[in-house]
Amino acid sequence: MGVSFLGIGKRKKSGRIAKERIAFVLYSDRLALSPKKIEELKKDFYSLVLKYVKLNEEDISIKIRREGKRTILIAEFPMKQN
């Protein structure tokens, strides 16, 4: 899938990757966001950020988590010096 939040680009054990994927699917189901929509969101975010900083698409990590009744989307990417 080429999505860093699923463990690509990082060295993780397969059990941990599977756990993250299951959590992601559960969260996306609660939000009514399909994996395809999440991938579209990632690509749109990448296009937006690329206007301001240099980075590779695989450097972007998008995570969704629950805190109480709130659902939080976290986007992380390394800032490179020009």
C-alpha positions in Angstrom: 0.0 0.0 0.0 3.0 2.3 0.4 1.6 3.9 3.6 4.1 4.7 6.3 1.6 4.6 9.1 1.2 0.9 8.3 4.8 0.3 9.1 6.5 0.8 5.8 9.8 2.8 6.1 10.3 1.7 9.7 11.7 -1.6 11.0 9.0 -3.2 13.2 8.1 -6.7 14.1 5.2 -8.2 12.1 3.1 -8.6 15.2 3.3 -4.9 16.0 2.5 -4.0 12.4 -0.5 -6.2 12.5 -1.7 -4.7 15.7 -1.4 -1.2 14.2 -3.3 -2.2 11.1 -6.1 -3.6 13.1 -6.3 -0.5 15.2 -6.3 1.6 12.1 -9.1 -0.4 10.5 -11.2 -0.1 13.7 -10.7 3.7 13.9 -11.4 4.2 10.2 -14.6 2.2 10.6 -15.7 4.4 13.5 -15.0 7.5 11.4 -16.7 6.1 8.3 -13.4 6.6 6.4 -12.4 3.8 4.2 -8.7 3.0 3.7 -9.0 4.5 0.3 -10.2 7.8 1.8 -7.4 7.7 4.3 -4.9 7.2 1.4 -6.5 10.1 -0.4 -6.2 12.3 2.7 -2.5 11.3 2.9 -1.9 12.3 -0.7 -3.7 15.6 -0.3 -1.7 16.3 2.9 1.5 15.5 1.1 0.7 17.8 -1.8 -0.1 20.6 0.6 3.0 20.2 2.8 5.2 19.8 -0.3 4.5 23.4 -1.2 6.4 24.5 1.9 9.0 21.9 2.7 11.0 19.2 0.9 10.0 15.6 1.9 9.3 12.2 0.5 5.8 10.8 0.6 7.0 7.8 2.5 8.2 10.2 5.3 4.7 11.1 6.2 3.0 9.2 9.0 -0.7 9.7 9.6 -2.2 8.1 12.7 -5.7 8.1 14.1 -6.4 7.6 17.7 -9.2 7.9 20.3 -8.9 10.0 23.4 -12.2 9.6 25.3 -14.9 10.7 23.0 -12.5 12.6 20.6 -10.9 11.1 17.5 -7.5 12.6 16.8 -5.7 12.6 13.5 -1.9 13.0 13.9 0.3 13.8 10.9 4.1 13.6 11.4 6.8 14.3 8.9 10.5 15.3 9.2 11.4 18.9 8.5 14.5 19.1 6.3 16.9 22.1 6.2 17.0 23.8 2.8 
